Amino acid sequence: KQEVTQIPAALSVPEGENLVLNCSFTDSAIYNLQWFRQDPGKGLTSLLLIQSSQREQTSGRLNASLDKSSGRSTLYIAASQPGDSATYLCAVSPPNFGNEKLTFGTGTRLTIIP
Amino acid sequence: EAQVTQNPRYLITVTGKKLTVTCSQNMNHEYMSWYRQDPGLGLRQIYYSMNVEVTDKGDVPEGYKVSRKEKRNFPLILESPSPNQTSLYFCASSSLATNEKLFFGSGTQLSVL
């Protein structure tokens, strides 16, 4: 059974710094990997989706990488801002399945210190 | 605006009193799903639907029912709620096209006393 781990559970970083969030998964046979952001009192927002054939995806200050062989993904946030404070979750889907079989990590709560 | 709408946002009820949490999406998505989120356990799927009249169990379906009579709506029904169903619930939807992002509602915080 696929297990997704995000360490650390919480992270505090001064404003302006670049940072990396980690996501590990036990079964390297995945279809895609998604990174989500969750703000308090709100639902999850999909940030980036990396297909299994891709190595990375970029959106603005965010860059997500995928290394299937090692079972790892990272979310890089450049020039962090207080508005980046949120919980970030990753999720993977197995081969031949889409969103109906996602396995989520428990997230990293990120705080950007002004 | 494309969105997934859940109601109510907050709900306090008592053990055994039937309740329904509604979910509606305006993006013509085929796929809809319900999750519960608990501290330390992350998001767990309750039920999902691949299209109208097609539903299937997720990882934690016990104590829940769903129906998909219309494409836009996917209500979650708790026939006899119990305290262990106190949780934060999310509805989500997406198209069935390859590698489509998942859209979430704002959540329903349920407390069963």
Interface residues (C-beta under 8 A of the other chain):
Chain A: N32 Q34 F36 G41 K42 G43 L44 T45 S46 L49 Q51 L89 A91 G98 N99 E100 L102 F104 G105 T106 G107
Chain B: V4 Y31 S33 G40 L41 G42 L43 Q45 Y48 M50 D56 F90 A92 S94 L96 T98 N99 E100 K101 L102 F103 F104 G105 S106 G107
